[in-house]
Amino acid sequence: MLLEVVLITGMSGSGKSVALHALEDAGYYCVDNLPPELLSSFVALEHAHHGKRVAIAIDARSATGLPQLPAQLSLLRSQGVMVHSLFLDATTSTLVRRFSETRRRHPLSGDEAQQGRKALAQTIEWERELLADLRDHSQVIDTSTIRSSQLQSYVKSLLTVPEGQMTLLFQSFGFKHGMPVDCDYLFDVRMLPNPYYDIDLRPLSGKDEPVQTFLRQQPDVLQMQQHITQFFEHWLPLLAQNHRSYVTVAIGCTGGQHRSVYLVEQLAAHFGQNWPTLIRHRELDGRAATAES
């Protein structure tokens, strides 16, 4: 019986509890703050009890055992365990604000933790250093500007892709709402003709046919799409040979509504013919989450 293990890790305050709750709702047996030294033993025990899907949260509270994690994950994969490693991240300013608003104490803070925002920011940067190697071996989700419902959807969508194949994730975003920190490649398309200035197209998005028709008629848009396509057609096979599990491509325009959304849809349709592909529209997804709440 194939065992599936989801490792949820990342920065304190980045939403690991939200992600873990989403997996619990999806039927995973969830364990929070498992010491890294117990990971292999716990997985073996769960497998012996015929468990099929397990989600485990491990973070910087277990700092001494963190260096062992990448090797343990590789060992589990070699034993036939399906392992998904997800790293939740956010900008330092976002994490400082979240801790300040909730008045929670950072788990790595000492007795001087409440000296101010500067001390908290330094603690967060120290945590970032501790987790850097684990981040490099995981799929990163930037939670800086997304709602809890978006994060839950993103986590669940990442677990639908086939194991053993490199997965592409194309994400649109708006620069005026902040740059994502979870992308491997970022393309700025703000120089392209903007449908926003057409009063009829302004309320629509890059997923709507009138906007798509407008952008397909722009030579610069077509050239940008062609250049990005040629770049990844050349480099994706080499990335796959380098045993990459995920490649996240962010396309940004001013508001994340028209140009970036259109290009993400076009690129995902093209590369989805040969690679497992996911789509994420950060600003549009955020509006949908607001409407549902």
ABEGO torsion letter per residue (X at the ends): XBBBBBBBBEBBGAGAAAAAAAAAAAGBBBBBGBBAAAAAAAAAAAAAAGBABBBBBBBAAAAAAAAAAAAAAAAAAAAGBBBBBBBBBBBAAAAAAAAAAAGBBBAABBAAAAAEAAAAAAAAAAAAAAAAAAAAABBBBBAAABBAAAAAAAAAAAAABBBGBBBBBBBBBBAAAEBBAABABBBBAAABBBAAABAAAAABBAABAAAAAAAAABAAAAAAAAAAAAAAAAAAAAAAAAGBABBBBBBBBAAGABAAAAAAAAAAAAAAAABBBBBBBAAAAAAAAAAAX
